[in-house]
Each structure stands twice: as C-alpha cells, then as structure tokens.
Amino acid sequence: MEVNFEGLEKEVFRFCCEMGQKIIEEILLEQDLKIMNERNKSRFRLKDTKKTTIKTILGEVTYNRRYYFDKDKNEYCFLLDDMMNINKRGLFSGTIAERIVRQCIAQPYRKAADTISELTGQDISHVGAWKLVQQVGCNIAAKEEENLSDMKRGIKLGARKTDVLFLEADGVWLKMQKNKKKAPKAELKLGTVYEGWKDTERHELVNKKVFAGFESASKFMLKFEAYIKSIYRIDDINIKLLNGDGASWIDFESMDMTYRQLDQYHLNMEITKNIKNKNIRKLVKKNIRNKKIDKALEYVEAYINSEDKYNEDLENFYKYLVNNKEGLISYNKKIILPEPPKGMVYRRMGVQENQNCTLVTMRMKHRRMRWSESGAANLAKVICSSNNNDLKKFINNEFGFQITLPDNEEEINALELKTRDYIYMKDGKGNRYAEAINQTLPIINSSNIIGQILRNIINR
C-alpha cells in the first residue's frame, strides 16, 4: 500500500495531538489527587467530582476534577481550577485563545476559524472565534473604565517620562448593521500617542500606543486621556503636541496642550478640493508655509468673491480655515523642541492616516462588511491591544491556564506523579506510550501502513 507524505503528515499530527490530550489529562488528574490529599481538610470539605472540557491547541481535553465546599467563604470551589488559574467551563487555554484572537485580527472570523482548525488539533467555529474576541474586547473595555475612574479620582499611575509627547486622533467610518438597505455608517474613533521617530530608514515610531472606541466624542477623549495618563507622568512632560483633522471632538479637556496643529494632509486636501484655480491654490499654500496666514485667507476670500454665484462649499471651506487658524502652521515652524534622545529624531506629524489604514481599514472596511457597534468596538480594541503588545495580558485575564511541570527529582518525588512515563524515565522500565496503547487510539489499531509504522515505533 502506497503512502503519500500529506496523508502521513496528517495522521501523525492527529496521533500526536491525541497523545498530548491524554498526557495533559493524566497530569491534571494527578494534580487533583495531590490537592485532595494535601488540602486543609478543616476548611475544604470534599463534595463530588465534575466533568469539564478545556479547548487546547492539541484538541479538547475532558477530565473530572473534585469540587469542595469552602467553609471560610461559604461557597463551592474547584481547587484544581484555582491552582492552575482555570476559571470557567468549556474555556480555551491561553495558548489556543491567543492564536485564535491573532488570526481574527488578520482575517475574517470564518477564515480565522478554518485556519486554526487546520493548524491545530482543535475544531473551532467562526461563532466561537467571534465570541472569544468579544470577551477579550470586554476585558480591555473594563480596563479602560478602570483607568477613567482612577483619573477622575486623581490617582496617577503613569511612570514613564519623556520631554516631548505627540498625540494624534482621527476617525474611520464603518458600515453598520442597523439598516441593510441604507447601510448607515458610524465613526470609529482612533488615537495614537508616541514620543518621536527612530533614527532609522523606516522611521518607526518610538513607544507608539494606539487607542480605539465607538464612544461619544467627549467620552472617547476622556478615556484616551486616561489611557495616556496610565502610562506617562503627564505633569512632567514639557511639550505636548496634538494633531487632528479639524474635527471639534479632537481635544483634551484637562491636558495643557503646547500646540494644536491642523493635520497638514487634510489641510492640503481641502485646499486642493475647493480651490480649482491652480495659481490661487499655489499662493494659498505658499503663504501658509511662510506663516502668512492672514495673507492666505485674503486670497481665499478673494477667490470666493470672484465666483459668479454663492457656493456653500467654499463658504464652509473658509470657515474651516478660520476656525483652525491657530493650527494652520506646522508645529516645527512654531515650536523649538529640545534635543531628542540618542537614536531618536523629531519629524512632521501626520501618522494617524497610516495608523487608520493598518489598524482598521484593511481589516474592517470594504468586502461588504457590516458591523454591530459592540462587535466593531471590541475587535478594534483587540487590534489596538495587539499593537500595544499587551494583548496576552488581557487574554490571560479571562483564559489564563498555566501548568508548571517539575524539573528535578526532588519536586517529582514531592508531587508523587507515579505515571508510566515517570517510571520509564526513572527506572528505565515500562513503556512511556503504554497509556496510549491501553486506552486504544484508533490510528494505532488501523490496518493501513501508517498504523503499522506507529505500532512499531511505540513498541521499540
């Protein structure tokens, strides 16, 4: 009988996953037995055993563990779950949860679920993947509320110091699920905070942190401010620069901003869109660059008056310039910054458009996607958390699952893990795969050549 490599690979992978499930189950059972023998019997009264299932990268691990009545707290508990930070039924291990979430960040839920199912021993549905992302997103939202509460109470948690801090904010409009015919849109607000640029060819941002939410404008800015204050010692920052597209919601109420700059990309885009005359357009841009704002506004006003009829768009454009008059000039032409730390440079602001694209647009726009407000907000928060390198912390907050195996003979003797594998390693006797043989894995008993090969390996 011929064996192709793809079939061999899949069969061996499935066998290894099944073996891994049984090994984890045996370790958990032995740990539960150890807990029962060593518990404080005057406090914890043994009641019964309950079955549970953990979804792991090896597949589902189902096992029975004991539960007790805690006389001190007057409640029931699972001591094994408490020891290993396993908190809920039918939950995911931290490893599989992180892999699922990261796949959902990169691609749609259905494709992410298919990818995880193909690359691990776990069968994940797209609904399960979606629910997992929502739960992690809720963990992040809870932390944001905690930061906001601390800020309102005057608690200062931020410890990081910097002389200059750059802040930017903008919004991305997403199609919502409220009305399938009209496809209404809602603005997902995003913010970025950073300290400068690395002095490299790629000009990466230094200590970049991103933030997202569907809250009202005032609530979003308050939560964004609280997040910043949870990181930095705001009172010790000498220069704080804010860059925005002119939207009124982009402002910090209690942070004394050194300079509020109108985003140069949006400014040039508005000038190009509204002033059709190329000569006038060049004069307006030139005067703004040369810090002659009043002169630039005169050219715009003259251009509007030269029109044969009233143009509402031009009137709104003129108001846009007047309302943002104080921020039309780029910050580097108005503020003298201190010498940056070694390996870092200061450049022109305007990174938010790029952040919008990489964080949200590429994943959440186009492809006929529609979102619920909570679904979009949670995914955006998860994406931002991943970029901030603290995603694992929020996953473990809900799905923490850690096993510490003994690494020396004394610890092994203390735990008394008298498994067949332990006997094999200590005495050189027995068969480390005997548990799998005794419990009968289907692949081992198969009549094809792969089953024969595996039986030969196990019997050696």
C-alpha positions in Angstrom: 0.0 0.0 0.0 1.4 3.4 -1.0 1.7 6.2 1.5 1.8 9.9 0.4 3.5 12.4 2.5 0.5 14.6 3.1 -1.5 11.7 4.4 1.3 10.6 6.6 1.8 14.1 8.0 -1.9 14.5 8.9 -2.1 11.1 10.5 1.0 11.5 12.6 -0.2 15.0 13.6 -3.5 13.7 14.7 -1.8 10.9 16.7 0.5 13.4 18.5 -2.5 15.6 19.3 -4.4 12.6 20.8 -1.3 11.6 22.8 -0.9 15.2 24.1 -4.5 15.3 25.2 -4.1 12.2 27.2 -0.9 13.4 28.8 -2.5 16.7 29.9 -5.5 14.8 31.2 -3.2 12.5 33.3 -1.2 15.4 34.7 -4.4 17.2 35.7 -5.8 14.1 37.4 -2.6 13.5 39.3 -2.5 17.2 40.4 -6.2 17.0 41.5 -5.4 13.9 43.6 -2.4 15.7 45.2 -4.6 18.7 46.1 -7.1 16.4 47.7 -4.5 14.7 49.9 -2.7 18.0 50.9 -5.7 20.3 51.3 -6.7 21.9 54.5 -9.4 19.4 55.4 -10.8 21.5 58.2 -11.6 24.3 55.7 -12.3 22.4 52.4 -14.9 19.6 52.5 -14.9 17.3 49.5 -18.3 17.1 47.9 -18.1 15.4 44.5 -16.4 15.4 41.1 -17.5 17.3 38.0 -16.5 16.9 34.4 -15.1 19.8 32.4 -13.5 20.4 29.0 -10.6 22.7 28.0 -10.0 23.7 24.4 -6.3 23.5 23.7 -4.0 23.6 20.7 -3.9 19.8 20.9 -7.7 19.5 20.9 -10.3 19.2 23.6 -9.1 17.8 27.0 -12.0 16.4 29.0 -11.4 15.3 32.6 -13.1 15.0 36.0 -11.9 17.2 38.9 -13.1 17.4 42.5 -15.0 20.3 43.9 -15.2 21.3 47.6 -17.2 23.4 50.0 -15.1 26.3 51.4 -16.3 26.8 55.0 -14.5 30.1 55.4 -16.1 31.7 52.3 -19.3 29.7 52.5 -19.1 28.7 48.8 -18.2 25.9 46.5 -15.0 25.8 44.5 -12.7 23.7 42.3 -9.2 23.8 43.9 -7.6 22.5 40.8 -9.1 25.3 38.7 -7.9 27.8 41.3 -4.4 26.5 41.4 -4.0 26.5 37.6 -6.0 29.6 37.0 -8.8 27.7 35.2 -11.9 29.7 35.8 -14.8 28.7 33.7 -16.4 25.6 32.0 -15.8 24.9 28.3 -13.0 27.5 28.2 -10.0 28.0 25.9 -6.4 27.5 27.1 -4.3 30.7 26.9 -2.3 29.4 24.0 -5.2 28.5 21.8 -7.1 31.6 22.8 -4.2 33.8 21.7 -3.8 32.0 18.4 -7.5 32.4 17.6 -7.5 36.1 18.5 -4.4 36.9 16.5 -5.9 35.1 13.5 -9.1 37.1 13.9 -7.1 40.3 13.8 -5.6 39.4 10.5 -8.6 37.9 8.6 -12.4 37.4 8.8 -13.7 35.2 11.6 -14.7 32.3 9.3 -11.3 32.2 7.7 -9.6 32.5 11.1 -11.6 29.6 12.5 -10.7 27.4 9.4 -7.0 28.3 9.8 -6.9 27.4 13.4 -8.8 24.1 12.8 -6.3 23.2 10.1 -3.2 24.0 12.1 -4.1 22.7 15.5 -6.0 19.7 16.9 -8.9 21.9 17.8 -12.1 22.3 15.8 -13.1 25.9 16.1 -16.3 27.5 14.6 -16.4 31.1 13.4 -19.0 31.8 16.1 -16.7 30.5 18.8 -13.9 32.7 17.4 -16.2 35.7 17.4 -17.3 35.1 21.0 -13.7 34.8 22.1 -12.8 38.2 20.5 -15.8 39.8 22.1 -14.8 38.5 25.6 -11.2 39.8 25.2 -12.5 43.1 23.9 -14.8 43.4 27.0 -11.7 42.8 29.2 -9.9 45.7 27.5 -13.0 47.9 27.8 -13.2 47.1 31.6 -9.5 48.2 32.0 -10.3 51.4 30.1 -13.1 52.2 32.5 -10.8 51.4 35.4 -8.2 53.9 34.0 -11.0 56.5 33.7 -12.2 56.0 37.2 -8.6 56.4 38.5 -8.1 59.6 36.5 -11.4 61.1 37.9 -10.3 60.3 41.4 -6.9 61.9 40.9 -4.9 58.6 41.0 -1.7 58.9 39.0 -0.5 55.6 37.8 1.8 56.6 34.8 5.5 56.3 35.5 7.1 56.8 32.1 9.0 60.1 31.5 9.6 62.0 28.2 10.2 65.6 27.3 8.0 65.6 24.2 4.8 63.8 23.6 3.0 63.6 20.2 -0.8 62.9 20.1 -3.0 62.4 17.1 -6.6 61.4 16.5 -9.0 60.7 13.7 -12.0 58.6 12.7 -12.9 55.8 10.3 -16.4 55.4 9.1 -17.7 51.8 9.0 -20.9 50.4 7.6 -23.3 49.3 10.3 -26.0 46.5 10.5 -28.9 48.7 11.6 -30.4 49.1 8.1 -29.3 46.7 5.4 -30.8 48.9 2.6 -29.4 52.3 3.5 -26.2 50.9 5.1 -25.8 53.7 7.6 -22.3 54.4 8.8 -20.8 55.2 12.2 -17.4 56.7 13.1 -14.9 54.5 14.9 -12.6 57.0 16.6 -8.8 56.2 16.9 -5.9 57.9 18.6 -2.2 57.5 18.6 0.4 58.6 21.1 4.2 58.4 20.6 7.5 60.1 21.7 9.2 60.5 18.3 10.7 58.5 15.5 13.6 56.0 15.5 16.6 57.3 13.6 16.5 54.6 11.0 15.5 54.3 7.4 12.0 53.2 8.2 11.4 55.9 10.8 9.4 53.8 13.2 7.5 55.5 16.0 9.0 55.3 19.5 6.8 53.8 22.1 3.7 54.0 19.9 0.4 53.3 21.6 -2.9 53.2 19.8 -6.5 53.5 21.2 -9.9 53.0 19.6 -13.6 53.2 20.6 -17.2 53.9 19.4 -18.0 56.1 22.4 -19.3 59.7 22.1 -16.6 62.3 21.3 -16.3 63.6 24.8 -16.2 60.1 26.4 -13.7 58.8 23.9 -11.3 61.7 24.5 -11.6 61.3 28.3 -10.9 57.5 28.0 -8.0 58.2 25.7 -6.6 60.8 28.1 -7.0 58.3 31.0 -5.1 55.7 29.0 -2.3 58.1 28.3 -2.1 59.1 32.0 -1.9 55.4 32.9 1.4 55.3 31.0 3.0 58.7 31.4 3.7 61.2 34.1 1.8 63.9 32.3 2.7 66.8 34.6 6.4 66.2 33.9 6.1 66.4 30.1 7.3 69.8 28.9 5.8 69.8 25.3 2.6 68.1 24.3 1.6 68.4 20.6 -1.8 67.5 19.2 -2.5 66.8 15.5 -6.1 66.5 14.1 -8.1 67.0 11.0 -10.0 69.9 12.5 -12.9 67.9 14.0 -14.2 69.7 17.1 -14.1 66.4 19.2 -10.3 66.1 18.9 -9.3 67.9 22.1 -8.1 67.1 25.7 -10.0 69.0 28.4 -7.6 68.7 31.3 -4.3 68.4 29.4 -2.5 71.7 28.8 -1.5 71.2 25.2 1.5 73.2 24.0 0.3 73.4 20.4 -2.7 72.1 18.5 -1.9 71.6 14.8 -4.3 71.1 11.9 -3.2 67.9 10.1 -1.2 69.0 7.0 -2.6 66.2 4.8 -6.2 67.2 5.5 -5.4 70.9 5.1 -3.7 70.4 1.6 -6.6 68.0 0.6 -9.2 70.7 1.5 -7.3 73.4 -0.4 -6.9 71.2 -3.5 -10.6 70.2 -3.4 -12.0 73.6 -3.0 -9.7 75.9 -4.9 -9.8 75.0 -8.6 -7.6 77.8 -9.8 -4.0 76.5 -9.7 -2.4 79.9 -9.3 -4.6 80.9 -6.3 -4.1 77.4 -4.8 -0.3 77.8 -5.0 -0.4 81.2 -3.4 -2.6 80.0 -0.5 -0.2 77.1 0.2 2.9 79.2 -0.2 1.6 81.8 2.3 0.7 79.2 4.8 4.1 77.6 4.5 5.7 81.1 5.1 3.5 81.6 8.1 1.5 84.5 6.4 -1.9 83.2 7.5 -3.8 86.5 7.1 -2.5 86.8 3.5 -3.5 83.3 2.7 -7.1 84.0 4.0 -7.2 87.1 1.9 -6.5 85.1 -1.3 -9.2 82.5 -0.3 -11.7 85.3 0.4 -10.9 87.0 -3.0 -11.3 83.7 -4.7 -14.8 83.1 -3.2 -15.9 86.7 -4.1 -14.8 86.1 -7.7 -17.3 83.3 -8.1 -20.4 84.2 -10.1 -22.8 82.7 -7.6 -22.9 81.7 -4.0 -21.0 78.5 -3.2 -21.8 76.9 0.1 -18.9 74.5 -0.1 -16.5 77.4 -0.4 -18.1 79.3 2.5 -17.7 76.1 4.6 -14.1 75.8 3.5 -13.3 79.4 4.5 -14.9 78.8 7.9 -12.8 75.7 8.2 -9.6 77.7 7.8 -10.7 80.5 10.1 -11.8 78.1 12.9 -8.4 76.3 12.7 -6.4 79.5 12.1 -4.2 78.9 15.1 -3.1 75.5 13.9 -2.6 76.0 10.2 1.2 76.2 10.6 3.1 73.0 11.1 4.4 72.7 14.7 8.1 72.5 13.7 7.8 76.1 12.4 6.3 77.4 15.7 7.8 75.3 18.4 11.5 74.8 19.2 11.9 71.2 20.5 14.7 70.1 22.8 17.4 67.8 21.5 15.9 64.3 21.1 17.4 61.3 22.9 20.1 59.3 21.1 18.7 57.1 18.3 15.6 59.2 18.0 14.5 62.1 15.8 11.6 64.5 15.6 9.7 64.7 12.3 6.5 66.2 10.9 3.3 64.9 12.5 0.6 63.2 10.5 0.9 59.4 11.1 -2.8 58.9 12.0 -4.0 58.3 8.5 -1.5 55.5 8.1 -2.5 54.0 11.5 -6.2 54.1 10.4 -5.3 52.1 7.4 -3.1 49.4 9.0 -5.3 49.1 12.2 -8.8 49.3 10.9 -9.3 49.9 7.2 -7.5 46.8 5.9 -9.4 44.5 8.3 -12.8 46.1 8.9 -13.7 48.1 5.7 -14.7 47.1 2.2 -15.5 43.5 1.3 -19.2 44.3 2.0 -18.6 44.1 5.8 -21.2 45.4 8.2 -20.8 45.7 11.9 -22.6 46.0 15.2 -21.3 48.8 17.3 -20.1 46.5 20.1 -18.7 43.9 17.6 -16.7 46.6 15.8 -15.5 48.3 19.0 -14.3 45.0 20.6 -12.4 43.9 17.5 -10.8 47.4 17.2 -9.8 47.3 20.9 -8.2 43.9 20.4 -6.3 45.1 17.3 -5.0 48.1 19.2 -4.1 45.9 22.2 -2.1 43.6 19.9 -0.2 46.7 18.5 0.4 47.9 22.1 2.0 44.5 22.9 -0.3 43.8 25.9 -2.9 41.5 24.2 -1.7 38.4 26.1 -2.3 40.2 29.4 -6.0 40.7 28.5 -6.4 37.1 27.2 -4.9 35.6 30.3 -7.2 37.8 32.4 -10.1 35.6 31.2 -8.5 32.5 29.9 -5.3 32.0 32.0 -4.1 28.4 32.1 -0.6 27.5 33.1 1.0 24.2 34.1 4.4 24.2 35.8 6.0 20.8 35.4 8.6 19.6 37.9 12.2 19.9 36.6 14.1 18.0 39.3 13.9 14.7 41.1 13.0 16.2 44.5 10.0 18.0 43.1 8.9 14.9 41.2 9.1 12.9 44.5 7.1 15.6 46.3 4.4 15.5 43.7 4.3 11.7 43.6 3.4 11.6 39.9 3.7 7.8 39.6 2.7 7.8 35.9 4.1 5.2 33.5 6.1 7.9 31.8 7.7 8.7 35.2 8.6 5.1 35.9 10.1 4.8 32.4 12.3 7.9 32.9 13.4 7.0 36.5 13.9 3.2 36.4 14.4 2.7 32.6 11.4 0.2 32.7 8.0 0.3 31.3 6.7 2.0 28.2 6.2 5.7 28.0 3.4 5.2 25.4 1.7 2.4 27.3 -1.1 4.7 28.3 -1.9 5.4 24.7 -1.9 1.7 23.8 -4.0 0.7 26.8 -6.6 3.4 26.0 -6.7 2.5 22.3 -6.1 5.3 19.9 -7.9 4.5 16.6 -4.9 5.3 14.4 -2.7 2.7 16.2 -5.1 -0.1 15.5 -5.7 0.8 11.9 -4.8 -1.8 9.3 -3.0 0.6 6.9 0.7 1.0 6.8 0.7 4.2 8.9 -0.8 2.3 11.8 1.8 -0.4 11.4 4.6 2.2 11.4 3.3 3.8 14.6 2.9 0.5 16.3 6.5 -0.4 15.5 7.7 3.0 16.9 5.7 2.6 20.1 6.8 -1.0 20.7 10.5 -0.1 20.4 
